[in-house]
Amino acid sequence: MTKTSYACSAILNIANTNLETVYLWDASDSYTSELVTVDDENGPVTCVSWAPDGRHIAIGLNNSEVQLWDSASNRQLRTLRGYHKSRVGSMAWNNHILTTGGMDGQIVNNDVRIISHVVETYRGHQQEVCGLKWSASGQQLASGGNDNLVHIWDRSMASSNSPTHWLQRLDFGGSYFCCQSATTLRL
């Protein structure tokens, strides 16, 4: 299985089939370099996401942590930890906020600029959060979970200490769904 994420600078990251190593591939010269190999205790790599600046990359891990890396210097900047109880399965950036979704059903807004990074949470999924996408305005978040639910959240309703309510909840029961285009689910 290969997971990929694209950056504006035409550099692609690839987690290899054993999901232990993240590589950077530069489309301009086809150069490939290893960014990080994660040990068995922390891995495997469960998701990757480029920051909007095209330089920084977030790597979600099976141990519930997220590593932030500078792709230009191949240097780890920090590790976000302490909220999810199990693997981080999805991530989405909203400027300096990295939103993470976990196998525990929790969604967390992490401000990567500050030490106490957890700034807001969303609660509503009963199973793993497997997809996150911010609207272009950065005010609404769509989340999809293995509980066959899609939630639309308003950032103003997020909280760090109380259960939150969604703007919309779509229940797909046992049906499968795919939200790849903006016309499928308009925010």
HELIX and SHEET records of a PDB file:
HELIX    1   1 ARG A  155  MET A  157  5                                   3    
SHEET    1   A 4 LYS A   3  TYR A   6  0                                        
SHEET    2   A 4 ILE A  11  ALA A  15 -1                                        
SHEET    3   A 4 THR A  21  ASP A  26 -1                                        
SHEET    4   A 4 TYR A  31  THR A  37 -1                                        
SHEET    1   B 4 VAL A  45  TRP A  50  0                                        
SHEET    2   B 4 HIS A  56  LEU A  61 -1                                        
SHEET    3   B 4 VAL A  66  ASP A  70 -1                                        
SHEET    4   B 4 ARG A  75  LEU A  80 -1                                        
SHEET    1   C 4 VAL A  88  ASN A  94  0                                        
SHEET    2   C 4 ILE A  97  GLY A 102 -1                                        
SHEET    3   C 4 GLN A 106  ASP A 111 -1                                        
SHEET    4   C 4 VAL A 118  ARG A 123 -1                                        
SHEET    1   D 4 VAL A 129  TRP A 134  0                                        
SHEET    2   D 4 GLN A 140  GLY A 145 -1                                        
SHEET    3   D 4 LEU A 149  ASP A 154 -1                                        
SHEET    4   D 4 GLN A 168  ASP A 171 -1                                        
END                                                                             
